[in-house]
Amino acid sequence: MGLAPGTVVFMRGWWQEIADLALPADCAGCGRPGGALCERCRGALRGSGARRVEPSPVPPGLPVVHAAVDYVDEARAVLLAHKERGALRLARPLGEALAGAVRAACPGPGSGAGPGPEPGSGPGAGSRRGSGAGLDRVSGPRPGTGSGTRAGARPGYGSGARPRGGPLLLVPVPSARRAVGARGHDPARRIALAAAGVLRGGGRPARVPAVLRQRRRVSDQSGLDARQRRANVTGALGAVPGSGRLLAAGPVVLVDDLMTTGASLAEAARAVTAAGGLVIGAAVVAAAPLTRTNRN
């Protein structure tokens, strides 16, 4: 009699953790011997501070996104080692990087119920339409130039709404079940759990509720352009039964390990909002280099 899929995933993840502890490892970022992650590469994950990023084009419904670092060099190598090679010890430093992006996305003290996005700072702020006035070549809106909010931005992110009180809810974009089975773990959820621990250690209550699931199969996103990715994931996510009660506990920050076109985060925002959640932003460990950056 075969093992249940969930049991197989658990056992694979368990063996990966044992191997991580028992076998010597080179740095996942630079390949130098001496540990899973050297201090230089750990510093590269921290970067110079999380900042707001925007894909181009911006998919409809995308909340404001903050990233810890660019998806290049050491950060790219570390994310791939954790995601594809099961280097599970990297979840902690990746979680620390994600926690920094979460703090930037929701800078309120304590409960995480700080001030919401300023009017005009939500999805589509610094409108991508027209001549692009107020936008640097690779940056977001410059101070004092004004910005508009894209038509159709929902209350809760983009209209200056204040988030509800309670713990900060980090909601990861769910991986496909077949991908979780192949890898032996869910990378985004594992990093989110580590980030929540970092936030709680700093005095900010945070949880990682399992509220989203894939409702249908999606194609492999690699090789797809922005329009194709958006079509691929639109309507693919839904809320699990009982998620409304979980989402009522506090404001939501969507989290993922990587943002490329923003299509998955936009779809997650739609699904969480439809289930009654209040999305106040999104945070990722890394953003693809072609995204625009607001360093203000």
Secondary structure, DSSP 8 states (H G I E B T S, - for coil): ----HHHHHHHHHHHHHHHHHHS--B-TTT--BSSSS-HHHHHHHHTT--EEEE-SS--TT---EEEEEESSHHHHHHHHHHHHS--GGGHHHHHHHHHHHHHHH---STTS------TT-STT-S-SSTT-TTB-SSS-B-TTS-----TT--TTSSS-----SS-EEEEE----HHHHHHHSS-HHHHHHHHHHHHHHHTT--EE----EEESS-----TT--HHHHHHHHTT-EEE-TTHHHHHTTS-EEEEEEEESSSHHHHHHHHHHHHTT--EEEEEEEEE-TTSEEE--
